[in-house]
Amino acid sequence: MDVRGIERAWRLGWMRIIARMLPGPRTTTLPDVKTRPLKVLFLRYDRIGDMIMATGLIRALAHSSPLITVDVVAGPNTAAVLDRNPHVRKVFALRRGSWLSYLALGRQLAREHYDVIVDGRLNNPPAFTSTPLLMLSAGARYRVGGGGGRAGGNNDLVYNVRVKVPARSEHYVEGSKALAEPFGLNVSDFDWRTEIFLSDDEREGAEAVWGRAAARVTPVSIDNGSTEPRLLVNLSASHYKRRWGDENFIKVLRAVRAAHPAVPIVVIGLPADWDSVKTVAASAAAEAASTPQLREALALVATSDRVLTPDTSISHAASAFNKPEVVLLRRDGYPDSPFDMAGEFVFWDGDTIHGLAANDVVAAVLRLCSLTDQESAPSALPALQPHCAG
């Protein structure tokens, strides 16, 4: 018995029923967004890095007309990315896997009376019941999303303003530009940078951490009068396959400390990796920083000068803050990698990162720490195109 096939057929059947209940024609185009107010709901409720990559698209939708307002459905772990974002009116949190959360959110969306829903999950599998249920609750006449292609035609049942689904090899940000085209935006001329907004208090909290890191080393003035750059090191990854061993990070940081004795180093990680954070930090006279809240980690990225991290949300945050970085990336991971990144990728092959040689990362991080202030200034960052080390 093909259990998965039966489940897929059952879900597709439910989706067809829901799709028939959705308002509006099966195929349509958006009205002129510059002539009438439109309430837009944007869906992006999965990973933190995906939400960061979506911030350029959210800004694009908001800028397509002064008559548009944009709300976002996020996950409980991704909503914080949008704190203080001036392009977002309201953020709703959806806890996937909880029908109570779906029901509560459905009632909230029904009260808002949206005109347009944009599904930003172009790099996700075809839509089934959860997304159509949210669209039914919101009652939007216009539903923008990827149609046909590798979505298998399923999406054509729920989206009536369809855009091209990007190839798997295309970067998410490049592919998601298609979602802004129905709004009349000239996507080729738009600035698609990602962005995160912090409060003064958040930055001050991060500065206090860097102050403790600097106190662990003796400041050294470089020839041009500047000081050594701050290095932020993130150990954690959401999956063990991308979690590099502590001994590798220790080898890298000891090499950095030998070459740059005065570099202030802060080490962070998920709460579950706190023991590792302390061990790695202690090996190189670095500051171990506890970051139980995402915004605390984001503030440390924003106030750093250089970043070393596996391919995680921290890598996307570094890109959003224009911080040169070394990212440990699976060789086929480009489509979900940091957008317009300054610095280097160090690629790894196979199913896990565990075979990545520490020497390759040492070389890349030493190059990173040797950049001058002029080379790492925001105006110079586009010249530092990512390339492969190792």
Steps between C-alpha positions, in 0.01 A plus 500: 500500500637841398423690822672818385309492172170460685587790731595719206174419321301576816672834547456589134129417527460733795693770317266475201199542727654804671609647166143496370398712798763770441369834369589651166559353154731206434743723309531877527739794536536758773324834460713809456659523846556874466132583459338319794592403856597135543553300817767239432574194710842340451559136601846388614475289814788255497871565568673810636739522207210480255328789675815711486531425127137606457552848647602645165183366340287637784656841445437467126130430555469795737678731255292398199234754601437746787148354516621153602534366853684174569435252782697178548424149625817376669598213727552546874875478441510733198267784599780673693687558173233758411505695828522874427475438123339819362360319194282263703175611664428185700654156558296188577669194650399153381607193693510228237377164619247660733142506373411738783755745361353463150148560633603806701692645207211426264267706716750787509545500123125491439464827691766675291329471156812468285501579131817311402695206641860441388650160575873560536586131535619453142780269617257268684305193383159535329217647705255263666237563767660741748573785258159479323327502841678823593404649165139395551496662844648823367247514216740676263380522141857509364747225593856531369728195493710266290299310243555181304860394443654290774203586721331219308197708407359478854559868561289596200196394701551771763702780338321707241786747437775257408871567460785284383641256753881540500734216409646316797844641414379863513551707814180555698527880488548498124209264451268686735528818295225350284256545789539879474438519124117480524519818711654692208842530664804532275690216667822556307543851645397420857747461788443144627731514800379327814455704816445476875412790730630530857423730792762710678454285810574183303818650360607624843454152644721357228761772554525394863585146387768629266638711781553184706661329199739792453594490868635146450773620261752782485396760239749548217498795261553406136724711273208701367380583852205259505457211741459128439156402367240331719445134406169329572501120488180297491533130580144383459296369212140383496600148390788280615606454137607866495644509853879512472693349792621710794856384441490655153382836628767487770770442238373794294478741792842407635644576155319834497622581849860417404487723192287775655553504879286809550189395304191514725314172448145415606369144474127426485276200442160355573411452869543125453864562397587724796764262638668495159484879478682533832760236411583651160509854638733401784745348253576837340444767767160576346173611657226238521170681444165352595234585240173334604308750285553537126518879523802475733688297239396739222630797699837330544518446125415865436773626734769257380755561223549143376295179533578128486201268487356188342219563252237616749285802578814674631651491151190670359507758779864581422405559138212725604738709712774509232747307716780312321475134594628149448211258454535122516267396221402171341613516139147477359358747754529817291122551445449554875832668576540861624402747230760745362749378759837658566777253580550132421317172493698199616320211334451152638389188316298193590217454746662678796745779575712271714757437227579869449869560570576759765803628307279625215291699746809632681634645175167665414451651847854636509434671168175635644672643808771660286258721304565867559232743613485640147457155345221409742310831480140466372588682177772242431301190584352427154857453371550212746309241304461157664735234371599149589778427745601137518 
